[in-house]
Amino acid sequence: MDQNKNPRALLALLSIYIVWGTTYLAIRIGVEDLPPVLFTGLRWIAAGPIMMLFLALNKYKLPDKKDLFHLGVSGLLLLGGGNGLVVFAEQTVPSGLTALLITTVPFWVVGIEAFLPQGQKINSFLISGLLLGLAGVTLIFGGDLKNLFHSNNVGGIIGLMFAVFLWSAGTLYSKYKKVSVHPLMGAATQMIVAGVAITVFGLILGEAGRFHFTQSGFLAYLYLVIFGSLIGYGSYVYAIAHLPISLVATYAYVNPVIALFLGWLILDEPITVWIILGAAIILVGVMLVKKGSEKNTKKIFKTE
């Protein structure tokens, strides 16, 4: 089956587009009251066992020792480094600017993958789509660019750059280091391994004395466990197992648009003509990336 026509995988990608567009705000609310490392670790510690228990009860195979190693590495890269540093950064960096910087993920993913022997090669459709996506997000969030070099944001922005690299590396590692378990069981294992490691690190840093739930902090935590972790991350791991990475990585362009739309729908935040134009450009960019991914898939089938 053509990977790009897998309906379940495409549905998973759609859920990533929508769900993760809401999580930047939830993280920002959470770190107002909760220490970032424990906030991150306890989120994954809660979500991982819930997903694993559900899958085990439905007779899904548990990972073996070899699987545990690969899932542990990818989990630490994606959730420990990638997600953990995003949470750290949002203590000082506005959620909109965070979303803007995360849009560099597709470039890292496609660039690194192009150097892998079995990786998807760059073509004109991929490059055009990626550049259009970046242009569209920049058009939407152009006003935030002046904040890049604000002294209060420097540490967070450096953290975000490392987060983007580690997330991209973890995505590729997860794609090419095959395991013998279902992608959702793999996601549950990654959550548990990363959650334990991050939580231990938070305890070593002495965050336990500062961890006290407020109403807004608890609601943000609960939202991230259910939607950001169980639905969003589970969908992400499933999608990268069944779709070209360059296509999955376009979530980084769509999430900010979803966040803006929800702000307009729920909070009556304004939507300007520039936002509409930027969203249209992003949509064209995603379509070009999908076409470029399909071209590469056809070439692979012809050479097999």
C-alpha positions in Angstrom: 0.0 0.0 0.0 1.2 3.5 -0.8 2.1 5.0 2.6 0.5 8.3 1.7 -2.9 6.6 1.2 -3.0 4.8 4.6 -6.3 6.2 6.0 -5.5 5.4 9.7 -2.1 7.0 9.4 -3.5 10.1 7.7 -6.2 10.3 10.4 -3.4 10.2 13.0 -1.6 13.0 11.2 -4.8 15.1 11.2 -5.1 14.6 15.0 -1.5 15.8 15.4 -2.3 18.9 13.4 -5.3 19.7 15.6 -4.3 18.5 19.1 -0.8 19.7 19.2 -1.9 23.1 18.0 -3.5 23.5 21.5 -0.7 22.3 23.7 1.6 25.3 23.5 -1.0 27.3 25.5 -1.5 24.5 28.0 2.2 24.2 28.6 2.5 28.0 29.1 -0.3 27.9 31.6 1.2 24.9 33.5 4.7 26.4 33.9 3.2 29.5 35.5 2.6 27.4 38.6 4.5 24.1 38.3 8.3 23.5 38.1 9.1 22.5 34.5 11.0 19.2 34.9 8.5 17.5 37.2 5.6 18.9 35.2 7.0 17.2 32.2 8.1 13.9 33.8 4.8 13.3 35.7 2.8 14.0 32.6 4.5 11.1 30.8 4.5 8.9 33.9 0.7 9.2 34.0 0.1 8.7 30.3 2.5 5.8 29.6 1.1 3.2 32.0 -2.5 4.1 31.0 -1.8 3.5 27.4 0.3 0.3 28.1 -2.4 -1.2 30.3 -5.1 -0.5 27.7 -3.0 -2.2 25.0 -2.0 -5.1 27.2 -5.7 -5.8 28.1 -6.3 -5.9 24.3 -3.6 -8.6 23.9 -0.9 -6.3 22.3 2.6 -7.7 22.6 4.9 -6.2 25.3 8.4 -5.0 24.2 11.3 -7.4 24.6 14.8 -6.4 25.8 16.0 -5.3 22.4 12.9 -3.2 21.8 13.3 -1.6 25.2 16.7 -0.3 24.3 15.6 1.3 21.0 12.4 2.7 22.5 14.3 4.1 25.5 16.7 5.9 23.3 14.0 7.4 21.1 11.8 8.2 24.1 14.7 10.1 25.8 15.5 12.0 22.6 11.8 12.9 21.8 10.3 13.4 25.2 13.2 14.0 27.5 15.2 16.3 25.2 12.6 17.5 22.7 9.5 18.0 24.8 11.4 18.7 28.1 13.3 21.6 26.6 10.1 23.1 25.1 8.6 23.1 28.6 11.7 24.7 30.0 11.8 27.3 27.3 8.1 28.3 27.8 8.9 29.6 31.2 10.3 32.7 29.5 9.5 32.4 25.8 5.9 33.3 24.6 3.9 30.4 23.2 3.5 32.1 19.8 7.3 32.6 19.5 7.8 29.0 20.6 5.5 27.8 17.9 7.4 29.9 15.3 10.8 28.4 16.3 9.4 24.8 16.2 8.6 25.3 12.5 12.3 24.6 11.8 11.6 20.9 12.6 10.8 19.9 9.0 14.1 21.3 7.8 16.1 19.4 10.4 14.2 16.2 9.7 14.5 16.4 5.9 18.1 17.6 6.0 19.3 14.8 8.4 17.3 12.1 6.6 18.8 13.0 3.2 22.2 11.9 4.5 21.0 8.5 5.6 21.6 5.7 3.1 18.0 4.5 3.3 16.5 8.0 3.9 14.1 9.9 1.7 16.0 12.1 -0.7 15.3 15.8 -1.2 13.5 16.9 -4.3 12.1 20.2 -5.7 8.6 19.6 -4.3 9.9 19.0 -0.8 12.1 22.0 -0.8 9.4 24.3 -2.3 6.8 23.0 0.3 9.1 23.5 3.2 10.1 27.0 2.2 6.4 27.9 1.6 5.5 26.5 5.0 8.2 28.6 6.7 7.2 31.7 4.8 3.5 31.2 5.8 4.3 30.9 9.5 6.7 33.8 9.4 4.0 35.9 7.7 1.6 35.0 10.6 4.1 35.5 13.5 6.3 38.1 11.9 5.6 40.5 14.8 7.2 38.0 17.2 10.5 38.0 15.4 11.6 41.2 17.2 11.4 39.2 20.5 14.0 36.6 19.3 16.9 38.6 20.8 15.2 40.0 23.9 17.5 39.3 26.9 14.7 37.5 28.8 14.3 35.0 25.9 17.9 34.1 25.2 18.1 31.0 27.5 14.8 29.7 26.4 15.5 30.2 22.7 18.8 28.3 23.0 16.9 25.5 24.7 14.4 25.5 21.9 17.1 25.1 19.3 18.4 22.0 21.2 14.8 20.8 21.5 14.3 21.0 17.8 17.5 19.1 17.0 16.8 16.4 19.6 13.2 16.0 18.5 14.3 15.6 14.9 17.0 13.1 15.8 14.5 11.1 17.9 11.9 11.1 15.1 14.4 9.7 12.6 15.8 7.2 15.2 12.3 6.0 15.9 11.5 5.7 12.1 14.6 3.6 11.2 15.2 1.5 14.3 12.4 -1.0 13.8 10.9 -2.7 16.8 8.7 -5.8 17.0 5.8 -4.2 18.9 2.8 -2.1 17.7 3.6 1.6 17.3 1.2 2.5 20.1 2.9 0.0 22.5 6.2 1.6 21.5 4.8 5.0 22.3 3.6 3.8 25.8 7.1 2.4 26.5 8.8 5.6 25.4 6.5 7.6 27.7 7.3 5.4 30.7 11.1 5.4 30.1 11.3 9.1 29.5 8.8 9.9 32.3 10.8 8.0 34.9 14.1 9.6 33.8 12.7 13.1 33.7 11.0 12.8 37.0 14.2 11.5 38.7 16.0 14.4 37.3 13.4 16.8 38.6 13.7 15.3 42.1 17.5 15.6 42.0 17.0 19.3 41.1 14.9 19.7 44.2 11.6 20.6 42.4 9.5 18.4 44.7 9.2 21.2 47.3 7.8 23.6 44.6 5.3 21.1 43.0 1.9 22.2 44.2 -1.2 21.9 42.0 -3.3 25.0 41.5 -6.6 24.7 39.6 -5.2 26.1 36.4 -2.0 24.0 36.7 -3.9 20.8 37.3 -6.2 21.4 34.4 -3.2 22.1 32.1 -1.6 18.9 33.4 -4.7 16.8 32.8 -5.2 18.3 29.3 -1.6 17.5 28.4 -1.9 13.9 29.7 -5.1 13.1 27.8 -4.8 15.1 24.6 -1.1 16.0 24.3 0.2 12.6 25.4 -2.3 9.8 24.9 -3.9 11.2 21.8 -1.3 13.5 20.3 1.9 11.5 21.0 0.3 8.2 20.3 -0.8 9.5 16.9 2.7 10.9 16.2 4.5 7.6 16.8 1.8 5.8 14.7 2.1 8.3 11.9 5.9 8.2 11.7 5.8 4.4 11.5 3.4 4.6 8.5 4.0 7.8 6.6 7.0 9.7 5.1 8.7 11.7 7.8 8.8 14.8 5.6 5.0 14.7 5.5 4.5 14.1 9.2 6.9 16.9 10.1 4.6 19.4 8.5 2.6 19.4 11.7 5.1 22.1 12.9 3.6 24.4 10.2 -0.1 23.6 10.8 -0.1 23.7 14.7 0.4 27.5 14.9 -2.5 28.0 12.4 -4.7 25.7 14.6 -3.7 27.7 17.7 -4.6 31.0 16.0 -8.0 29.6 14.8 -8.9 28.3 18.3 -7.9 31.7 19.8 -10.3 33.4 17.3 -13.1 30.8 18.0 -12.8 30.6 21.8 -11.1 33.8 22.9 -12.3 36.2 20.2 -8.7 37.0 19.2 -8.5 38.8 15.9 -7.7 37.1 12.6 -6.2 39.4 10.0 -5.9 39.2 6.2 -2.2 38.4 6.8 -3.1 35.4 9.0 -5.5 34.1 6.3 -2.9 34.6 3.6 -0.2 32.8 5.7 -2.5 29.9 6.4 -3.3 29.5 2.7 0.5 29.5 1.9 1.1 26.9 4.6 -1.6 24.7 3.1 0.0 24.9 -0.4 3.3 24.1 1.2 1.9 21.0 2.9 0.4 19.8 -0.4 3.8 20.2 -2.1 5.5 18.2 0.6 2.9 15.4 0.3 3.5 15.4 -3.5 7.2 15.2 -3.0 6.8 12.4 -0.5 4.7 10.5 -3.1 7.3 10.9 -5.8 10.0 9.4 -3.5 7.7 6.5 -2.6 7.1 5.7 -6.3 10.8 5.8 -7.0 11.4 3.3 -4.1 8.7 0.9 -5.5 10.3 1.1 -9.0 13.7 0.1 -7.7 12.6 -2.8 -5.6 
